[in-house]
Amino acid sequence: MAAITSIKLNTGRSIPAIGLGAAASEFTPEGLADTERWFLSAIKAGYRHFDTAYVYKTEGYLGAAIRASGVPREEFFVTTKLPWFHSQDVARSFDDSLRNLGLDYVDLYLIHTPQIGEYAGGYDGPTSLAEMFGELKILETPTFNDTWAELERIHESGRARAIGVSNFSFKTLEQLSTTAKIVPAVNQVELHPYLAQTDLLEYCRKKGIVVAAYTPSGRDKVRSDPTLVALGAKYNVTSTQISLAWHVARGVVPLPSSTKEERQKQNITLPTLSPEDVESVTALDRYERIFSKIGPDGKLFGWTAEQLGW
Ligand SMILES: NC(=O)c1ccc[n+]([C@@H]2O[C@H](COP(=O)([O-])OP(=O)(O)OC[C@H]3O[C@@H](n4cnc5c(N)ncnc54)[C@H](OP(=O)(O)O)[C@@H]3O)[C@@H](O)[C@H]2O)c1
């Protein structure tokens, strides 16, 4: 089993090569409160990289787990994200995220999605997942180029050690580059064996952007793939560990989430795949999205696949 290393960002700082996804599957008060338990078990298992977001409502529990762990702040790499309905209030939203976390800086601050809009609830936004995926009024201004300029100012202040984007495509990254002074350090996208994103990966590599993978296991659908199960038997690990090892072999930073200590440990104890086995996992690609699906109205958060550049 290979040790978990880190990857150099274009800022010169490093990002741990695997992070714990810090979104709760249950948005209930009980589900959210339980996150502190599994964040703490992840810290005990050796995780130092955590991926949260303002909309996950877990920033406060992550900050509490970090403090309770007794591990010094500077050993952690904490990512959070600006919601797509806070683009008119970027400075306020960032301050709120820091306050929720109880930190005076984050290691990485991302624009959560290229879409920009507002909900009936205004700044406080949706109160449930159903509302979040429901009616979003798309705004023409500010654009994500404007939002990026605000993130650049936050970066200059030193309170976000690196800045980046999430759910950006070749098309939206090119659009961003027309005004950006800083190249994003990271682009976090859905990526797993059924959505290998090889072209986007190549583009980001050329631009010096590290790609992080969300839904990196592909959940149960990909986990049960016969090729991955067979490779698991070959390396004496689970099919999830094969997918995660494949990310690491491709220089992608996977962000697996698990509420269970045993799985958290498995997910950072990965084999080194042979180049042929990396290829056979890449060959499973079928351009299939599991999380970021276009809805029945042909849109995801108000944008079509064409607008998203998918
Ligand atoms: N930027 C974005 O727009 C965006 C969107 C979605 C997600 N994300 C980020 O990505 C993270 C992960 O995404 P995700 O939860 O969709 O995908 P995931 O980590 O691939 O899947 C999580 C699911 O897999 C199970 N699991 C984890 N490890 C396992 C193992 N070794 N064996 C069997 N089952 C295992 C977990 O169950 P148990 O908890 O029961 O172990 C959970 O049901 C999120 O927490 C979030 O940080 C970002």
The ligand as an ORCA input file, in Angstrom:
! r2SCAN-3c Opt
* xyz 0 1
  N     -18.477     20.594     -5.517
  C     -19.629     19.977     -5.606
  O     -20.563     20.457     -6.286
  C     -19.824     18.662     -4.887
  C     -20.953     17.860     -5.181
  C     -21.075     16.642     -4.496
  C     -20.120     16.235     -3.565
  N     -19.052     17.054     -3.277
  C     -18.000     16.672     -2.305
  O     -17.603     15.309     -2.526
  C     -17.754     14.550     -1.329
  C     -18.051     13.096     -1.636
  O     -19.151     12.990     -2.514
  P     -20.254     11.828     -2.441
  O     -20.650     11.596     -1.035
  O     -21.257     12.151     -3.469
  O     -19.481     10.554     -3.020
  P     -18.639      9.315     -2.463
  O     -17.684      9.731     -1.419
  O     -18.103      8.681     -3.691
  O     -19.759      8.363     -1.858
  C     -20.188      8.427     -0.534
  C     -20.981      7.162     -0.249
  O     -20.114      6.037     -0.370
  C     -20.143      5.255      0.815
  N     -18.763      4.771      1.001
  C     -17.657      5.515      1.240
  N     -16.568      4.739      1.328
  C     -16.978      3.456      1.127
  C     -16.312      2.207      1.091
  N     -14.992      2.108      1.285
  N     -17.057      1.097      0.841
  C     -18.386      1.187      0.645
  N     -19.081      2.337      0.687
  C     -18.370      3.476      0.913
  C     -20.635      6.174      1.906
  O     -21.390      5.475      2.861
  P     -21.032      5.493      4.450
  O     -21.057      6.929      4.895
  O     -22.130      4.655      5.023
  O     -19.681      4.868      4.563
  C     -21.562      7.126      1.137
  O     -22.848      6.554      1.005
  C     -18.857     15.295     -0.569
  O     -18.836     15.011      0.823
  C     -18.479     16.732     -0.858
  O     -17.411     17.124     -0.019
  C     -18.895     18.253     -3.955
*
